[in-house]
Every structure is written in structure tokens, then in C-alpha cells.
Amino acid sequence: MIHYEVTLECSAAIAPDVERWMRAAHIPDMLATGCFSAVHLDRADGRLRTVYEAATQQRLDRYLDEYAAGMRDAFRQQFPDGVGVSREVWEQVQAWPQP
């Protein structure tokens, strides 16, 4: 499993708007690409972290090649100021489900 993690550092003034937009538009649009099998959104101290799960590196690569530029442009049009963005890719090595 590959985790594509995007962290948003939001100004206090727009953090609620960013979260609303992420829930209503951006995350559903990301899932609609077919590149990700699941998403979760976390919130802490003016930061939002979205973790997109891709079954393989090839699925993430497809997202990055075909969709990332458009998704990033849509985000910048919606929130041109007041949000810092960082991205990381993690490979899940092992998971321990509750027995």
C-alpha cells in the first residue's frame, strides 16, 4: 500500500473554508480519479492532513502523471493565499489488525 500524504498549513481565517471545500469537492474528485482506494482527513492546530491510499506505486504514478497538475491548479484557484502545502509518499511496510 502506498500512502500519498498532503499536509495543509492554513491561516485561522480560512481553515474552516479549506476543510469544507476538501470534504465537499476535492476529496470526492480525488477518489473519482480511480487512483486511490481510500482517503482519510485529519485536523490539528490549523493543519489538515489528507492521506490518500493507492494499492500500488503505479496507481500513484498515474495520478501524478494524469491528474495532479489539474487538482493542484484547482486548489490554488480556490485558495491562492493563506495555505502552505507539503507532500510526502510513504510505503506501508506492515499493518497489524486488531485480532
SERO-4910 file (N, C-alpha, C, O; in steps of 0.05 Angstrom, whole numbers):
BEGIN
 pado doro    nc1    nc2    nc3   cac1   cac2   cac3    cc1    cc2    cc3    oc1    oc2    oc3
  Met    A     17    -24      0      0      0      0     18     25      0     38     26     15
  Ile    A     11     44    -16     25     69    -18      7     91     -7    -16     93    -14
  His    A     18    107     11      4    130     23     15    156     12     39    161     15
  Tyr    A     -2    171     -1      5    198    -11     -7    218      9    -31    221     10
  Glu    A     11    230     24      2    248     46      6    277     39     28    285     31
  Val    A    -15    292     41    -15    321     35    -22    336     60    -44    332     71
  Thr    A     -5    353     70    -10    369     94    -14    398     86      2    410     71
  Leu    A    -35    410     97    -41    438     91    -38    454    117    -51    447    137
  Glu    A    -22    475    116    -19    493    139    -36    517    132    -30    533    114
  Cys    A    -59    520    146    -79    541    139    -78    564    159    -74    561    183
  Ser    A    -83    588    148    -87    610    166   -114    606    180   -132    594    169
  Ala    A   -116    616    205   -140    613    221   -165    623    206   -187    612    209
  Ala    A   -161    645    191   -184    657    177   -197    639    156   -221    640    152
  Ile    A   -181    623    143   -193    607    121   -194    577    127   -204    561    111
  Ala    A   -183    568    150   -182    539    156   -210    526    153   -212    504    141
  Pro    A   -232    537    164   -258    525    161   -267    522    132   -279    502    124
  Asp    A   -261    543    116   -268    542     87   -252    520     73   -263    506     55
  Val    A   -227    518     79   -210    497     66   -221    470     73   -223    453     56
  Glu    A   -227    465     99   -237    439    107   -264    433     92   -268    410     83
  Arg    A   -281    452     91   -307    448     78   -303    441     49   -315    422     38
  Trp    A   -286    455     35   -280    450      7   -267    423      3   -274    409    -16
  Met    A   -249    416     20   -236    390     18   -257    367     20   -256    349      4
  Arg    A   -274    370     39   -295    349     44   -315    347     21   -322    326     12
  Ala    A   -324    371     12   -346    372     -8   -337    368    -36   -352    357    -53
  Ala    A   -313    377    -43   -305    377    -71   -279    361    -76   -278    343    -92
  His    A   -258    370    -63   -231    359    -70   -228    329    -66   -220    315    -83
  Ile    A   -235    320    -42   -232    291    -36   -249    274    -54   -240    254    -65
  Pro    A   -275    281    -58   -291    265    -77   -279    266   -105   -280    245   -119
  Asp    A   -268    288   -114   -255    290   -140   -230    272   -141   -225    259   -162
  Met    A   -215    271   -120   -191    253   -119   -200    224   -121   -187    209   -135
  Leu    A   -220    216   -106   -230    188   -108   -240    182   -136   -237    159   -145
  Ala    A   -252    201   -149   -263    197   -175   -242    191   -197   -249    181   -218
  Thr    A   -217    197   -191   -196    191   -210   -192    161   -213   -182    152   -233
  Gly    A   -200    145   -193   -196    117   -193   -168    108   -185   -162     84   -186
  Cys    A   -152    127   -177   -124    121   -169   -121    113   -140   -101    101   -132
  Phe    A   -141    120   -124   -139    115    -95   -163     98    -85   -185    100    -95
  Ser    A   -156     80    -66   -177     62    -56   -190     73    -31   -212     64    -24
  Ala    A   -177     91    -17   -188    103      7   -174    129     13   -152    134      4
  Val    A   -187    146     30   -176    172     38   -184    176     67   -206    169     75
  His    A   -167    188     83   -176    199    108   -164    226    113   -142    233    103
  Leu    A   -180    243    127   -174    271    132   -170    274    162   -187    266    177
  Asp    A   -148    287    170   -142    292    198   -139    322    202   -132    337    183
  Arg    A   -145    331    226   -143    360    233   -128    363    259   -133    348    278
  Ala    A   -110    384    260    -96    390    285    -84    418    283    -69    424    265
  Asp    A    -92    436    301    -79    462    304    -76    477    278    -54    486    271
  Gly    A    -97    481    263    -96    496    238    -84    481    215    -80    492    193
  Arg    A    -79    455    219    -68    439    197    -88    417    190   -103    407    206
  Leu    A    -88    411    164   -104    389    154    -85    370    140    -67    378    126
  Arg    A    -89    344    146    -72    324    133    -91    304    119   -110    293    131
  Thr    A    -87    301     93   -102    282     78    -84    259     70    -63    264     58
  Val    A    -92    235     75    -77    211     67    -93    196     46   -115    186     52
  Tyr    A    -82    194     22    -94    180      0    -80    153     -3    -56    152     -4
  Glu    A    -95    132     -3    -84    105     -5    -86     94    -33   -107     93    -45
  Ala    A    -63     87    -44    -61     75    -71    -52     46    -68    -34     41    -52
  Ala    A    -64     28    -82    -57      0    -80    -29     -6    -89    -15    -24    -78
  Thr    A    -19     10   -109      8      5   -119     21     32   -126      7     53   -127
  Gln    A     47     32   -130     61     55   -138     52     64   -166     52     88   -172
  Gln    A     44     45   -183     35     51   -210      9     68   -209      5     86   -225
  Arg    A     -8     62   -189    -33     78   -186    -26    107   -178    -37    126   -189
  Leu    A     -7    110   -160      1    137   -152     14    151   -175      9    175   -180
  Asp    A     31    137   -190     44    149   -213     24    158   -234     27    179   -246
  Arg    A      3    142   -238    -19    150   -256    -32    176   -247    -36    194   -263
  Tyr    A    -38    178   -221    -49    203   -210    -30    226   -216    -38    247   -226
  Leu    A     -4    223   -209     15    245   -212     18    253   -241     21    277   -247
  Asp    A     18    234   -260     21    240   -288     -4    252   -301     -2    270   -317
  Glu    A    -27    242   -294    -52    249   -308    -69    270   -294    -83    285   -307
  Tyr    A    -68    272   -267    -87    288   -253    -75    309   -234    -88    329   -229
  Ala    A    -51    305   -224    -40    323   -203    -40    352   -211    -48    369   -195
  Ala    A    -31    358   -235    -29    386   -243    -56    400   -242    -58    422   -232
  Gly    A    -76    387   -253   -103    399   -252   -114    402   -225   -127    422   -218
  Met    A   -110    382   -208   -120    383   -180   -106    406   -165   -119    420   -150
  Arg    A    -80    408   -169    -65    430   -155    -74    457   -165    -76    476   -149
  Asp    A    -79    460   -191    -88    485   -202   -115    493   -190   -120    516   -183
  Ala    A   -133    473   -188   -160    478   -177   -158    487   -148   -172    505   -139
  Phe    A   -139    475   -133   -135    483   -105   -125    512   -103   -135    528    -88
  Arg    A   -105    518   -120    -94    546   -120   -114    566   -128   -114    589   -118
  Gln    A   -132    559   -147   -153    578   -155   -172    583   -131   -181    606   -127
  Gln    A   -178    562   -116   -197    565    -94   -184    579    -70   -197    596    -57
  Phe    A   -158    574    -65   -144    585    -42   -116    595    -51    -96    582    -47
  Pro    A   -116    619    -64    -90    629    -74    -71    637    -52    -46    638    -56
  Asp    A    -81    644    -28    -64    653     -6    -73    640     20    -96    631     22
  Gly    A    -55    640     39    -62    631     66    -60    601     71    -67    592     93
  Val    A    -49    586     52    -46    557     56    -19    548     45    -12    553     22
  Gly    A     -3    535     63     22    523     55     17    493     51      1    481     66
  Val    A     29    482     31     24    454     24     51    438     24     71    447     13
  Ser    A     50    415     36     73    396     34     62    369     27     40    361     34
  Arg    A     78    353     13     70    327      4     92    307      9    116    313      7
  Glu    A     83    283     17    102    260     22     89    235     12     65    232     11
  Val    A    107    216      3     98    190     -5    110    170     15    134    170     20
  Trp    A     92    152     26    100    132     44     92    105     34     71    102     22
  Glu    A    109     85     38    103     58     31     96     43     57    113     42     75
  Gln    A     73     32     59     65     16     82     80    -10     82     79    -25     63
  Val    A     95    -15    103    111    -39    105     96    -62    117     98    -85    108
  Gln    A     80    -56    138     64    -77    151     42    -64    166     45    -41    176
  Ala    A     20    -78    169     -3    -69    186    -10    -91    206     -8   -115    199
  Trp    A    -19    -83    229    -27   -102    250    -56    -98    256    -63    -80    272
  Pro    A    -74   -113    244   -102   -110    251   -108   -121    278    -94   -138    289
  Gln    A   -129   -110    290   -138   -120    316   -148   -149    313   -164   -155    295
  Pro    A   -138   -167    330   -146   -196    327   -175   -200    335   -185   -222    334
***
